[in-house]
Amino acid sequence: MPARDGWLSGWTPFVVLGAVLFAYVCYPFVAFVWQLDSFDSAVATDPATLSAVRYSLTTAPVATALATVFGVPLAYVLARSSFRGKAVVEALVIVPLVLPPVVAGLLLLTGFGSLTPVGSLARSVGISLTDSYVGIVLAQTFVASPFVVVTSRSGFAGVDDQLEEAARSLGSDPVATFWNVSLPLARNSILAGVVLTFARAVGEFGATMMVAYHPHTMPVQIWVAFGSRGLDATVPLVVLLALIGFSVVFALHALGRTPTLTR
Amino acid sequence: MSKQRSRRAFLAAGGGAALGGCVFLGTSPGLFGESQRGPTADVLAAGSLVVVIDEQVGPAFGRDTGFGYRGEFRGSNAIMRLVEGEHKHPDVVVSADAGLLREALVPDHAAWSVVFAANEVGITYNPETRVGDRLAAGEPWYRVLADSRVGAGRTDPNLDPLGYRTTMLFDLAERYYDQPGLAADLRTNSTVAARESHLLAGVEAGGRPAAYCYRNMAVDHDLPFVELPPKLNFANPDYTDHYATASYTTDQGTTITGRPVLYAATVPNNARNPEAGRRFVQYLLENPDVLRRNGLTVPESLPKSSGQLPQELRSVVEADS
């Protein structure tokens, strides 16, 4: 930002265009708060509300971890190698972003429903893949994982491969090179992807409500509360989800300020 | 390097412990005061029944029978597709359209079905508006709502049964009151709301003075309800043939004929806890007063079954008729 004197001079187009989007995003929140009749504090401590908070906060981190553990290596492969059918793999990784979540939920039900081979196998060892904790994690991972894959891939692509070659010429094997050179250098992108994946997982509604309507997560509980008791009953959960949204922004902000060699 | 390695080990250990904690907190039963109970009846029911079943019948069923209850609510069409496609395996299916349930599920996915309640189409209004005053004072509804300044709400006839029943109501009313042109006036002087859930929100907020809706919707929202004559309200199974004289052709070209608003229930063949499911249906049949309190109607002619009813339900249905 330039100094105080006439800061608008060179920045006007940016400020004006940005303000339009900012106002557009803010307006519905203002309208939402405006329309509320009352804040019923009993709703905030309702067992259904607490249960929804519990399930959201215990599933989204696990979904995020799964997406990261399997997604970052995939991103590394996609960034560093070329093979037949790579374009197909890349497209399939992105598909969950394009699909309406309800369709993603139907796909998951077709693959993991309780009467499918996979579903009955899991049942025989006592694990239910639908309408359960596991079902929520499955839905969230499916829908949210593209974020960490896509951002990590672009992070790895930004790492100078001469640095990796230098490490290898000094006797480092591919795994050690990944671990000691590529991963630290792509760290910011990966962490940004992790944060986005978490945000998507915690807000996931469409696929979750197909695969695991029960137990309710926060987004499903919001929908159920709106359907039965109206807008006011959704407020505590909406506020909490908005707070999680703010935390995500602050986390991204903190990451953005950490200097790395990629720049 | 070793410093970085120990930091990573620390992060990995901390992260692992946190994730383990998540899985434990998320999967262990009994935390947060939930108790394990007998077999649970998984009920997949029409969205318009969410208040009556999820807040009244379900919890009472759990208290009185010792079975668990778990409800899931969606549009009736979606419910049929999910059960037909074997995507969901509920113990009880409740549809807001008895004919739809029979056509979609019997006999391939369920052996029987039972109609247990009806709902009536009518008019709700905001008592703090001029239109509300006129309706409350007893002025004939069709005169009030045919007025071009009113703009009563209705739902989209191409999207949901309430929407096409409302336009059929206009046609039936034109003949019933012998007022040529009435149907067209009622149609053009009403506005289409996006969804059922938004229809009454508009009336509550005062943005819309009146709306055509099902009776239980008005009860759920604590709004007044103008009852219509039985020949117009789609609630009396005895007038099935009369309702069928009205029809609506959707934008896709399908013609739908009028039929009463009847709620039907069944236990699908591949239910996981069929015993709990049958007990739930029995409970629905035995407690018509709960349904009535929540705005549904249960005429003398119900319950009415089709197909081979299970033994424990047969006695309830026969005792009533």
Interface residues (C-beta under 8 A of the other chain):
Chain A: Q35 P47 L50 S51 R54 Y55 L57 T58 T59 P61 V62 A65 L106 L109 T110 G113 S114 L115 D131 Y133 N180 P184 M210 Y213 H214 V224 F226 G227 S228 G230 L231
Chain B: M1 Q4 G15 A18 L19 C22 V23 L25 G26 T27 L31 F32 G33 E34 D42 G47 V50 V51 D54 E55 R70 E72 F73 E86 H87 K88 H89 S197 A201 E204 A205 D220 H221 N270 R272
